[in-house]
């Protein structure tokens, strides 16, 4: 987290965010935090093209991708 937060184009890192992006949480991110993109960080690996799947096999970031914010 420290490495990501130190990047010049990163304004804020939201720790303990849920793995699955719900519509409610995504709206909070865009409205309250005014973010531009959702990036998932897991053990210092940023998932860009790698799938992040939920237990049911669906894409955890489908809503963010659909909104072109991933």
mmCIF file of the N, C-alpha and C atoms, coordinates in Angstrom:
data_MODEL
# 
_entry.id   MODEL 
# 
loop_
_atom_site.group_PDB 
_atom_site.id 
_atom_site.type_symbol 
_atom_site.label_atom_id 
_atom_site.label_alt_id 
_atom_site.label_comp_id 
_atom_site.label_asym_id 
_atom_site.label_entity_id 
_atom_site.label_seq_id 
_atom_site.pdbx_PDB_ins_code 
_atom_site.Cartn_x 
_atom_site.Cartn_y 
_atom_site.Cartn_z 
_atom_site.occupancy 
_atom_site.B_iso_or_equiv 
_atom_site.pdbx_formal_charge 
_atom_site.auth_seq_id 
_atom_site.auth_comp_id 
_atom_site.auth_asym_id 
_atom_site.auth_atom_id 
_atom_site.pdbx_PDB_model_num 
ATOM 1   N N  . UNK A 1 1  ? 0.823   -1.188  0.000   1.00 0.00 ? 1  UNK A N  1 
ATOM 2   C CA . UNK A 1 1  ? 0.000   0.000   0.000   1.00 0.00 ? 1  UNK A CA 1 
ATOM 3   C C  . UNK A 1 1  ? 0.869   1.254   0.000   1.00 0.00 ? 1  UNK A C  1 
ATOM 4   N N  . UNK A 1 2  ? 1.981   1.215   0.710   1.00 0.00 ? 2  UNK A N  1 
ATOM 5   C CA . UNK A 1 2  ? 2.858   2.380   0.788   1.00 0.00 ? 2  UNK A CA 1 
ATOM 6   C C  . UNK A 1 2  ? 3.411   2.713   -0.590  1.00 0.00 ? 2  UNK A C  1 
ATOM 7   N N  . UNK A 1 3  ? 3.761   1.674   -1.364  1.00 0.00 ? 3  UNK A N  1 
ATOM 8   C CA . UNK A 1 3  ? 4.313   1.909   -2.697  1.00 0.00 ? 3  UNK A CA 1 
ATOM 9   C C  . UNK A 1 3  ? 3.282   2.550   -3.617  1.00 0.00 ? 3  UNK A C  1 
ATOM 10  N N  . UNK A 1 4  ? 2.062   2.066   -3.574  1.00 0.00 ? 4  UNK A N  1 
ATOM 11  C CA . UNK A 1 4  ? 1.012   2.626   -4.429  1.00 0.00 ? 4  UNK A CA 1 
ATOM 12  C C  . UNK A 1 4  ? 0.715   4.058   -4.017  1.00 0.00 ? 4  UNK A C  1 
ATOM 13  N N  . UNK A 1 5  ? 0.612   4.309   -2.729  1.00 0.00 ? 5  UNK A N  1 
ATOM 14  C CA . UNK A 1 5  ? 0.308   5.646   -2.224  1.00 0.00 ? 5  UNK A CA 1 
ATOM 15  C C  . UNK A 1 5  ? 1.408   6.642   -2.573  1.00 0.00 ? 5  UNK A C  1 
ATOM 16  N N  . UNK A 1 6  ? 2.636   6.164   -2.762  1.00 0.00 ? 6  UNK A N  1 
ATOM 17  C CA . UNK A 1 6  ? 3.762   7.042   -3.075  1.00 0.00 ? 6  UNK A CA 1 
ATOM 18  C C  . UNK A 1 6  ? 3.805   7.459   -4.543  1.00 0.00 ? 6  UNK A C  1 
ATOM 19  N N  . UNK A 1 7  ? 3.029   6.827   -5.395  1.00 0.00 ? 7  UNK A N  1 
ATOM 20  C CA . UNK A 1 7  ? 3.032   7.184   -6.818  1.00 0.00 ? 7  UNK A CA 1 
ATOM 21  C C  . UNK A 1 7  ? 2.469   8.582   -7.006  1.00 0.00 ? 7  UNK A C  1 
ATOM 22  N N  . UNK A 1 8  ? 3.072   9.336   -7.901  1.00 0.00 ? 8  UNK A N  1 
ATOM 23  C CA . UNK A 1 8  ? 2.697   10.739  -8.050  1.00 0.00 ? 8  UNK A CA 1 
ATOM 24  C C  . UNK A 1 8  ? 1.264   10.943  -8.530  1.00 0.00 ? 8  UNK A C  1 
ATOM 25  N N  . UNK A 1 9  ? 0.706   10.003  -9.265  1.00 0.00 ? 9  UNK A N  1 
ATOM 26  C CA . UNK A 1 9  ? -0.656  10.173  -9.778  1.00 0.00 ? 9  UNK A CA 1 
ATOM 27  C C  . UNK A 1 9  ? -1.710  9.541   -8.878  1.00 0.00 ? 9  UNK A C  1 
ATOM 28  N N  . UNK A 1 10 ? -1.319  9.019   -7.714  1.00 0.00 ? 10 UNK A N  1 
ATOM 29  C CA . UNK A 1 10 ? -2.260  8.445   -6.749  1.00 0.00 ? 10 UNK A CA 1 
ATOM 30  C C  . UNK A 1 10 ? -2.538  9.477   -5.667  1.00 0.00 ? 10 UNK A C  1 
ATOM 31  N N  . UNK A 1 11 ? -3.794  9.888   -5.563  1.00 0.00 ? 11 UNK A N  1 
ATOM 32  C CA . UNK A 1 11 ? -4.191  10.866  -4.547  1.00 0.00 ? 11 UNK A CA 1 
ATOM 33  C C  . UNK A 1 11 ? -4.579  10.203  -3.236  1.00 0.00 ? 11 UNK A C  1 
ATOM 34  N N  . UNK A 1 12 ? -5.205  9.035   -3.330  1.00 0.00 ? 12 UNK A N  1 
ATOM 35  C CA . UNK A 1 12 ? -5.699  8.373   -2.126  1.00 0.00 ? 12 UNK A CA 1 
ATOM 36  C C  . UNK A 1 12 ? -5.812  6.877   -2.375  1.00 0.00 ? 12 UNK A C  1 
ATOM 37  N N  . UNK A 1 13 ? -5.515  6.095   -1.357  1.00 0.00 ? 13 UNK A N  1 
ATOM 38  C CA . UNK A 1 13 ? -5.682  4.646   -1.397  1.00 0.00 ? 13 UNK A CA 1 
ATOM 39  C C  . UNK A 1 13 ? -6.751  4.289   -0.374  1.00 0.00 ? 13 UNK A C  1 
ATOM 40  N N  . UNK A 1 14 ? -7.753  3.547   -0.797  1.00 0.00 ? 14 UNK A N  1 
ATOM 41  C CA . UNK A 1 14 ? -8.833  3.136   0.098   1.00 0.00 ? 14 UNK A CA 1 
ATOM 42  C C  . UNK A 1 14 ? -8.542  1.706   0.537   1.00 0.00 ? 14 UNK A C  1 
ATOM 43  N N  . UNK A 1 15 ? -8.072  1.562   1.764   1.00 0.00 ? 15 UNK A N  1 
ATOM 44  C CA . UNK A 1 15 ? -7.746  0.225   2.265   1.00 0.00 ? 15 UNK A CA 1 
ATOM 45  C C  . UNK A 1 15 ? -9.016  -0.454  2.775   1.00 0.00 ? 15 UNK A C  1 
ATOM 46  N N  . UNK A 1 16 ? -8.973  -1.749  2.826   1.00 0.00 ? 16 UNK A N  1 
ATOM 47  C CA . UNK A 1 16 ? -10.088 -2.575  3.309   1.00 0.00 ? 16 UNK A CA 1 
ATOM 48  C C  . UNK A 1 16 ? -11.348 -2.398  2.462   1.00 0.00 ? 16 UNK A C  1 
ATOM 49  N N  . UNK A 1 17 ? -11.167 -2.106  1.190   1.00 0.00 ? 17 UNK A N  1 
ATOM 50  C CA . UNK A 1 17 ? -12.311 -2.028  0.278   1.00 0.00 ? 17 UNK A CA 1 
ATOM 51  C C  . UNK A 1 17 ? -12.799 -3.450  0.003   1.00 0.00 ? 17 UNK A C  1 
ATOM 52  N N  . UNK A 1 18 ? -14.082 -3.625  -0.263  1.00 0.00 ? 18 UNK A N  1 
ATOM 53  C CA . UNK A 1 18 ? -14.592 -4.974  -0.524  1.00 0.00 ? 18 UNK A CA 1 
ATOM 54  C C  . UNK A 1 18 ? -14.017 -5.542  -1.819  1.00 0.00 ? 18 UNK A C  1 
ATOM 55  N N  . UNK A 1 19 ? -13.879 -6.860  -1.865  1.00 0.00 ? 19 UNK A N  1 
ATOM 56  C CA . UNK A 1 19 ? -13.352 -7.525  -3.059  1.00 0.00 ? 19 UNK A CA 1 
ATOM 57  C C  . UNK A 1 19 ? -14.292 -7.331  -4.240  1.00 0.00 ? 19 UNK A C  1 
ATOM 58  N N  . UNK A 1 20 ? -15.582 -7.508  -4.008  1.00 0.00 ? 20 UNK A N  1 
ATOM 59  C CA . UNK A 1 20 ? -16.585 -7.352  -5.064  1.00 0.00 ? 20 UNK A CA 1 
ATOM 60  C C  . UNK A 1 20 ? -17.071 -5.908  -5.082  1.00 0.00 ? 20 UNK A C  1 
ATOM 61  N N  . UNK A 1 21 ? -17.073 -5.320  -6.246  1.00 0.00 ? 21 UNK A N  1 
ATOM 62  C CA . UNK A 1 21 ? -17.562 -3.952  -6.404  1.00 0.00 ? 21 UNK A CA 1 
ATOM 63  C C  . UNK A 1 21 ? -19.067 -4.008  -6.649  1.00 0.00 ? 21 UNK A C  1 
ATOM 64  N N  . UNK A 1 22 ? -19.839 -3.559  -5.680  1.00 0.00 ? 22 UNK A N  1 
ATOM 65  C CA . UNK A 1 22 ? -21.288 -3.474  -5.854  1.00 0.00 ? 22 UNK A CA 1 
ATOM 66  C C  . UNK A 1 22 ? -21.621 -2.119  -6.461  1.00 0.00 ? 22 UNK A C  1 
ATOM 67  N N  . UNK A 1 23 ? -22.820 -1.998  -6.993  1.00 0.00 ? 23 UNK A N  1 
ATOM 68  C CA . UNK A 1 23 ? -23.227 -0.722  -7.577  1.00 0.00 ? 23 UNK A CA 1 
ATOM 69  C C  . UNK A 1 23 ? -23.235 0.379   -6.513  1.00 0.00 ? 23 UNK A C  1 
ATOM 70  N N  . UNK A 1 24 ? -23.681 0.041   -5.306  1.00 0.00 ? 24 UNK A N  1 
ATOM 71  C CA . UNK A 1 24 ? -23.715 1.018   -4.210  1.00 0.00 ? 24 UNK A CA 1 
ATOM 72  C C  . UNK A 1 24 ? -22.306 1.500   -3.856  1.00 0.00 ? 24 UNK A C  1 
ATOM 73  N N  . UNK A 1 25 ? -21.359 0.558   -3.735  1.00 0.00 ? 25 UNK A N  1 
ATOM 74  C CA . UNK A 1 25 ? -19.987 0.937   -3.391  1.00 0.00 ? 25 UNK A CA 1 
ATOM 75  C C  . UNK A 1 25 ? -19.339 1.723   -4.527  1.00 0.00 ? 25 UNK A C  1 
ATOM 76  N N  . UNK A 1 26 ? -19.598 1.315   -5.773  1.00 0.00 ? 26 UNK A N  1 
ATOM 77  C CA . UNK A 1 26 ? -19.028 2.027   -6.914  1.00 0.00 ? 26 UNK A CA 1 
ATOM 78  C C  . UNK A 1 26 ? -19.546 3.458   -6.968  1.00 0.00 ? 26 UNK A C  1 
ATOM 79  N N  . UNK A 1 27 ? -20.835 3.653   -6.727  1.00 0.00 ? 27 UNK A N  1 
ATOM 80  C CA . UNK A 1 27 ? -21.386 5.010   -6.711  1.00 0.00 ? 27 UNK A CA 1 
ATOM 81  C C  . UNK A 1 27 ? -20.750 5.842   -5.610  1.00 0.00 ? 27 UNK A C  1 
ATOM 82  N N  . UNK A 1 28 ? -20.511 5.226   -4.451  1.00 0.00 ? 28 UNK A N  1 
ATOM 83  C CA . UNK A 1 28 ? -19.842 5.933   -3.353  1.00 0.00 ? 28 UNK A CA 1 
ATOM 84  C C  . UNK A 1 28 ? -18.429 6.340   -3.771  1.00 0.00 ? 28 UNK A C  1 
ATOM 85  N N  . UNK A 1 29 ? -17.727 5.447   -4.448  1.00 0.00 ? 29 UNK A N  1 
ATOM 86  C CA . UNK A 1 29 ? -16.374 5.769   -4.905  1.00 0.00 ? 29 UNK A CA 1 
ATOM 87  C C  . UNK A 1 29 ? -16.373 6.957   -5.854  1.00 0.00 ? 29 UNK A C  1 
ATOM 88  N N  . UNK A 1 30 ? -17.281 6.945   -6.814  1.00 0.00 ? 30 UNK A N  1 
ATOM 89  C CA . UNK A 1 30 ? -17.295 8.002   -7.821  1.00 0.00 ? 30 UNK A CA 1 
ATOM 90  C C  . UNK A 1 30 ? -17.893 9.300   -7.296  1.00 0.00 ? 30 UNK A C  1 
ATOM 91  N N  . UNK A 1 31 ? -18.891 9.218   -6.415  1.00 0.00 ? 31 UNK A N  1 
ATOM 92  C CA . UNK A 1 31 ? -19.551 10.423  -5.912  1.00 0.00 ? 31 UNK A CA 1 
ATOM 93  C C  . UNK A 1 31 ? -18.847 11.022  -4.697  1.00 0.00 ? 31 UNK A C  1 
ATOM 94  N N  . UNK A 1 32 ? -18.533 10.180  -3.704  1.00 0.00 ? 32 UNK A N  1 
ATOM 95  C CA . UNK A 1 32 ? -17.941 10.682  -2.461  1.00 0.00 ? 32 UNK A CA 1 
ATOM 96  C C  . UNK A 1 32 ? -16.429 10.871  -2.580  1.00 0.00 ? 32 UNK A C  1 
ATOM 97  N N  . UNK A 1 33 ? -15.749 9.848   -3.103  1.00 0.00 ? 33 UNK A N  1 
ATOM 98  C CA . UNK A 1 33 ? -14.291 9.923   -3.213  1.00 0.00 ? 33 UNK A CA 1 
ATOM 99  C C  . UNK A 1 33 ? -13.835 10.587  -4.503  1.00 0.00 ? 33 UNK A C  1 
ATOM 100 N N  . UNK A 1 34 ? -14.747 10.698  -5.476  1.00 0.00 ? 34 UNK A N  1 
ATOM 101 C CA . UNK A 1 34 ? -14.473 11.343  -6.759  1.00 0.00 ? 34 UNK A CA 1 
ATOM 102 C C  . UNK A 1 34 ? -13.283 10.701  -7.469  1.00 0.00 ? 34 UNK A C  1 
ATOM 103 N N  . UNK A 1 35 ? -13.261 9.352   -7.489  1.00 0.00 ? 35 UNK A N  1 
ATOM 104 C CA . UNK A 1 35 ? -12.159 8.640   -8.124  1.00 0.00 ? 35 UNK A CA 1 
ATOM 105 C C  . UNK A 1 35 ? -12.351 8.582   -9.633  1.00 0.00 ? 35 UNK A C  1 
ATOM 106 N N  . UNK A 1 36 ? -11.273 8.285   -10.331 1.00 0.00 ? 36 UNK A N  1 
ATOM 107 C CA . UNK A 1 36 ? -11.316 8.143   -11.777 1.00 0.00 ? 36 UNK A CA 1 
ATOM 108 C C  . UNK A 1 36 ? -11.316 6.681   -12.214 1.00 0.00 ? 36 UNK A C  1 
ATOM 109 N N  . UNK A 1 37 ? -10.584 5.834   -11.482 1.00 0.00 ? 37 UNK A N  1 
ATOM 110 C CA . UNK A 1 37 ? -10.461 4.433   -11.865 1.00 0.00 ? 37 UNK A CA 1 
ATOM 111 C C  . UNK A 1 37 ? -10.428 3.538   -10.638 1.00 0.00 ? 37 UNK A C  1 
ATOM 112 N N  . UNK A 1 38 ? -10.854 2.283   -10.826 1.00 0.00 ? 38 UNK A N  1 
ATOM 113 C CA . UNK A 1 38 ? -10.776 1.256   -9.795  1.00 0.00 ? 38 UNK A CA 1 
ATOM 114 C C  . UNK A 1 38 ? -9.606  0.348   -10.157 1.00 0.00 ? 38 UNK A C  1 
ATOM 115 N N  . UNK A 1 39 ? -8.667  0.190   -9.221  1.00 0.00 ? 39 UNK A N  1 
ATOM 116 C CA . UNK A 1 39 ? -7.544  -0.729  -9.404  1.00 0.00 ? 39 UNK A CA 1 
ATOM 117 C C  . UNK A 1 39 ? -7.515  -1.629  -8.189  1.00 0.00 ? 39 UNK A C  1 
ATOM 118 N N  . UNK A 1 40 ? -7.433  -2.911  -8.422  1.00 0.00 ? 40 UNK A N  1 
ATOM 119 C CA . UNK A 1 40 ? -7.415  -3.869  -7.318  1.00 0.00 ? 40 UNK A CA 1 
ATOM 120 C C  . UNK A 1 40 ? -5.977  -4.220  -6.993  1.00 0.00 ? 40 UNK A C  1 
ATOM 121 N N  . UNK A 1 41 ? -5.601  -4.082  -5.739  1.00 0.00 ? 41 UNK A N  1 
ATOM 122 C CA . UNK A 1 41 ? -4.239  -4.388  -5.297  1.00 0.00 ? 41 UNK A CA 1 
ATOM 123 C C  . UNK A 1 41 ? -4.282  -5.566  -4.341  1.00 0.00 ? 41 UNK A C  1 
ATOM 124 N N  . UNK A 1 42 ? -3.581  -6.621  -4.677  1.00 0.00 ? 42 UNK A N  1 
ATOM 125 C CA . UNK A 1 42 ? -3.548  -7.825  -3.844  1.00 0.00 ? 42 UNK A CA 1 
ATOM 126 C C  . UNK A 1 42 ? -2.102  -8.255  -3.686  1.00 0.00 ? 42 UNK A C  1 
ATOM 127 N N  . UNK A 1 43 ? -1.583  -8.142  -2.484  1.00 0.00 ? 43 UNK A N  1 
ATOM 128 C CA . UNK A 1 43 ? -0.190  -8.502  -2.227  1.00 0.00 ? 43 UNK A CA 1 
ATOM 129 C C  . UNK A 1 43 ? 0.752   -7.791  -3.194  1.00 0.00 ? 43 UNK A C  1 
ATOM 130 N N  . UNK A 1 44 ? 0.503   -6.538  -3.429  1.00 0.00 ? 44 UNK A N  1 
ATOM 131 C CA . UNK A 1 44 ? 1.337   -5.684  -4.273  1.00 0.00 ? 44 UNK A CA 1 
ATOM 132 C C  . UNK A 1 44 ? 1.353   -6.108  -5.732  1.00 0.00 ? 44 UNK A C  1 
ATOM 133 N N  . UNK A 1 45 ? 0.308   -6.777  -6.181  1.00 0.00 ? 45 UNK A N  1 
ATOM 134 C CA . UNK A 1 45 ? 0.150   -7.101  -7.592  1.00 0.00 ? 45 UNK A CA 1 
ATOM 135 C C  . UNK A 1 45 ? -1.108  -6.394  -8.070  1.00 0.00 ? 45 UNK A C  1 
ATOM 136 N N  . UNK A 1 46 ? -0.977  -5.546  -9.062  1.00 0.00 ? 46 UNK A N  1 
ATOM 137 C CA . UNK A 1 46 ? -2.135  -4.831  -9.591  1.00 0.00 ? 46 UNK A CA 1 
ATOM 138 C C  . UNK A 1 46 ? -2.719  -5.660  -10.732 1.00 0.00 ? 46 UNK A C  1 
ATOM 139 N N  . UNK A 1 47 ? -3.979  -6.014  -10.609 1.00 0.00 ? 47 UNK A N  1 
ATOM 140 C CA . UNK A 1 47 ? -4.659  -6.815  -11.626 1.00 0.00 ? 47 UNK A CA 1 
ATOM 141 C C  . UNK A 1 47 ? -5.166  -5.881  -12.720 1.00 0.00 ? 47 UNK A C  1 
ATOM 142 N N  . UNK A 1 48 ? -4.597  -6.000  -13.908 1.00 0.00 ? 48 UNK A N  1 
ATOM 143 C CA . UNK A 1 48 ? -5.073  -5.194  -15.022 1.00 0.00 ? 48 UNK A CA 1 
ATOM 144 C C  . UNK A 1 48 ? -5.877  -6.063  -15.979 1.00 0.00 ? 48 UNK A C  1 
ATOM 145 N N  . UNK A 1 49 ? -5.264  -7.081  -16.558 1.00 0.00 ? 49 UNK A N  1 
ATOM 146 C CA . UNK A 1 49 ? -5.981  -7.959  -17.471 1.00 0.00 ? 49 UNK A CA 1 
ATOM 147 C C  . UNK A 1 49 ? -6.327  -9.303  -16.835 1.00 0.00 ? 49 UNK A C  1 
ATOM 148 N N  . UNK A 1 50 ? -5.752  -9.587  -15.670 1.00 0.00 ? 50 UNK A N  1 
ATOM 149 C CA . UNK A 1 50 ? -6.038  -10.844 -14.992 1.00 0.00 ? 50 UNK A CA 1 
ATOM 150 C C  . UNK A 1 50 ? -7.454  -10.822 -14.428 1.00 0.00 ? 50 UNK A C  1 
ATOM 151 N N  . UNK A 1 51 ? -8.184  -11.934 -14.571 1.00 0.00 ? 51 UNK A N  1 
ATOM 152 C CA . UNK A 1 51 ? -9.549  -11.953 -14.027 1.00 0.00 ? 51 UNK A CA 1 
ATOM 153 C C  . UNK A 1 51 ? -9.559  -12.023 -12.503 1.00 0.00 ? 51 UNK A C  1 
ATOM 154 N N  . UNK A 1 52 ? -10.469 -11.311 -11.900 1.00 0.00 ? 52 UNK A N  1 
ATOM 155 C CA . UNK A 1 52 ? -10.724 -11.374 -10.457 1.00 0.00 ? 52 UNK A CA 1 
ATOM 156 C C  . UNK A 1 52 ? -12.145 -11.895 -10.323 1.00 0.00 ? 52 UNK A C  1 
ATOM 157 N N  . UNK A 1 53 ? -12.265 -13.167 -9.996  1.00 0.00 ? 53 UNK A N  1 
ATOM 158 C CA . UNK A 1 53 ? -13.571 -13.812 -10.011 1.00 0.00 ? 53 UNK A CA 1 
ATOM 159 C C  . UNK A 1 53 ? -14.124 -14.012 -8.610  1.00 0.00 ? 53 UNK A C  1 
ATOM 160 N N  . UNK A 1 54 ? -15.448 -13.912 -8.512  1.00 0.00 ? 54 UNK A N  1 
ATOM 161 C CA . UNK A 1 54 ? -16.152 -14.212 -7.273  1.00 0.00 ? 54 UNK A CA 1 
ATOM 162 C C  . UNK A 1 54 ? -16.407 -15.711 -7.204  1.00 0.00 ? 54 UNK A C  1 
ATOM 163 N N  . UNK A 1 55 ? -16.931 -16.182 -6.087  1.00 0.00 ? 55 UNK A N  1 
ATOM 164 C CA . UNK A 1 55 ? -17.189 -17.614 -5.920  1.00 0.00 ? 55 UNK A CA 1 
ATOM 165 C C  . UNK A 1 55 ? -18.124 -18.172 -6.981  1.00 0.00 ? 55 UNK A C  1 
ATOM 166 N N  . UNK A 1 56 ? -19.049 -17.347 -7.479  1.00 0.00 ? 56 UNK A N  1 
ATOM 167 C CA . UNK A 1 56 ? -19.989 -17.820 -8.499  1.00 0.00 ? 56 UNK A CA 1 
ATOM 168 C C  . UNK A 1 56 ? -19.407 -17.756 -9.912  1.00 0.00 ? 56 UNK A C  1 
ATOM 169 N N  . UNK A 1 57 ? -18.144 -17.324 -10.042 1.00 0.00 ? 57 UNK A N  1 
ATOM 170 C CA . UNK A 1 57 ? -17.488 -17.257 -11.339 1.00 0.00 ? 57 UNK A CA 1 
ATOM 171 C C  . UNK A 1 57 ? -17.658 -15.938 -12.062 1.00 0.00 ? 57 UNK A C  1 
ATOM 172 N N  . UNK A 1 58 ? -18.432 -15.023 -11.497 1.00 0.00 ? 58 UNK A N  1 
ATOM 173 C CA . UNK A 1 58 ? -18.633 -13.731 -12.151 1.00 0.00 ? 58 UNK A CA 1 
ATOM 174 C C  . UNK A 1 58 ? -17.453 -12.803 -11.870 1.00 0.00 ? 58 UNK A C  1 
ATOM 175 N N  . UNK A 1 59 ? -17.273 -11.829 -12.727 1.00 0.00 ? 59 UNK A N  1 
ATOM 176 C CA . UNK A 1 59 ? -16.177 -10.869 -12.620 1.00 0.00 ? 59 UNK A CA 1 
ATOM 177 C C  . UNK A 1 59 ? -16.449 -9.909  -11.466 1.00 0.00 ? 59 UNK A C  1 
ATOM 178 N N  . UNK A 1 60 ? -15.520 -9.822  -10.519 1.00 0.00 ? 60 UNK A N  1 
ATOM 179 C CA . UNK A 1 60 ? -15.691 -8.960  -9.347  1.00 0.00 ? 60 UNK A CA 1 
ATOM 180 C C  . UNK A 1 60 ? -15.746 -7.483  -9.722  1.00 0.00 ? 60 UNK A C  1 
ATOM 181 N N  . UNK A 1 61 ? -15.208 -7.134  -10.876 1.00 0.00 ? 61 UNK A N  1 
ATOM 182 C CA . UNK A 1 61 ? -15.134 -5.725  -11.263 1.00 0.00 ? 61 UNK A CA 1 
ATOM 183 C C  . UNK A 1 61 ? -15.938 -5.425  -12.524 1.00 0.00 ? 61 UNK A C  1 
ATOM 184 N N  . UNK A 1 62 ? -16.957 -6.235  -12.788 1.00 0.00 ? 62 UNK A N  1 
ATOM 185 C CA . UNK A 1 62 ? -17.767 -6.059  -13.992 1.00 0.00 ? 62 UNK A CA 1 
ATOM 186 C C  . UNK A 1 62 ? -18.410 -4.673  -14.054 1.00 0.00 ? 62 UNK A C  1 
ATOM 187 N N  . UNK A 1 63 ? -18.915 -4.177  -12.924 1.00 0.00 ? 63 UNK A N  1 
ATOM 188 C CA . UNK A 1 63 ? -19.561 -2.858  -12.932 1.00 0.00 ? 63 UNK A CA 1 
ATOM 189 C C  . UNK A 1 63 ? -18.572 -1.747  -13.259 1.00 0.00 ? 63 UNK A C  1 
ATOM 190 N N  . UNK A 1 64 ? -17.389 -1.798  -12.673 1.00 0.00 ? 64 UNK A N  1 
ATOM 191 C CA . UNK A 1 64 ? -16.373 -0.780  -12.950 1.00 0.00 ? 64 UNK A CA 1 
ATOM 192 C C  . UNK A 1 64 ? -15.921 -0.855  -14.406 1.00 0.00 ? 64 UNK A C  1 
ATOM 193 N N  . UNK A 1 65 ? -15.789 -2.074  -14.928 1.00 0.00 ? 65 UNK A N  1 
ATOM 194 C CA . UNK A 1 65 ? -15.398 -2.237  -16.328 1.00 0.00 ? 65 UNK A CA 1 
ATOM 195 C C  . UNK A 1 65 ? -16.497 -1.732  -17.252 1.00 0.00 ? 65 UNK A C  1 
ATOM 196 N N  . UNK A 1 66 ? -17.754 -2.021  -16.911 1.00 0.00 ? 66 UNK A N  1 
ATOM 197 C CA . UNK A 1 66 ? -18.881 -1.571  -17.726 1.00 0.00 ? 66 UNK A CA 1 
ATOM 198 C C  . UNK A 1 66 ? -18.944 -0.046  -17.778 1.00 0.00 ? 66 UNK A C  1 
ATOM 199 N N  . UNK A 1 67 ? -18.584 0.595   -16.664 1.00 0.00 ? 67 UNK A N  1 
ATOM 200 C CA . UNK A 1 67 ? -18.579 2.059   -16.600 1.00 0.00 ? 67 UNK A CA 1 
ATOM 201 C C  . UNK A 1 67 ? -17.293 2.641   -17.185 1.00 0.00 ? 67 UNK A C  1 
ATOM 202 N N  . UNK A 1 68 ? -16.415 1.769   -17.727 1.00 0.00 ? 68 UNK A N  1 
ATOM 203 C CA . UNK A 1 68 ? -15.128 2.175   -18.297 1.00 0.00 ? 68 UNK A CA 1 
ATOM 204 C C  . UNK A 1 68 ? -14.274 2.914   -17.274 1.00 0.00 ? 68 UNK A C  1 
ATOM 205 N N  . UNK A 1 69 ? -14.297 2.405   -16.032 1.00 0.00 ? 69 UNK A N  1 
ATOM 206 C CA . UNK A 1 69 ? -13.546 3.016   -14.939 1.00 0.00 ? 69 UNK A CA 1 
ATOM 207 C C  . UNK A 1 69 ? -12.577 2.030   -14.305 1.00 0.00 ? 69 UNK A C  1 
ATOM 208 N N  . UNK A 1 70 ? -12.212 0.967   -15.022 1.00 0.00 ? 70 UNK A N  1 
ATOM 209 C CA . UNK A 1 70 ? -11.305 -0.039  -14.469 1.00 0.00 ? 70 UNK A CA 1 
ATOM 210 C C  . UNK A 1 70 ? -10.003 -0.006  -15.225 1.00 0.00 ? 70 UNK A C  1 
# 
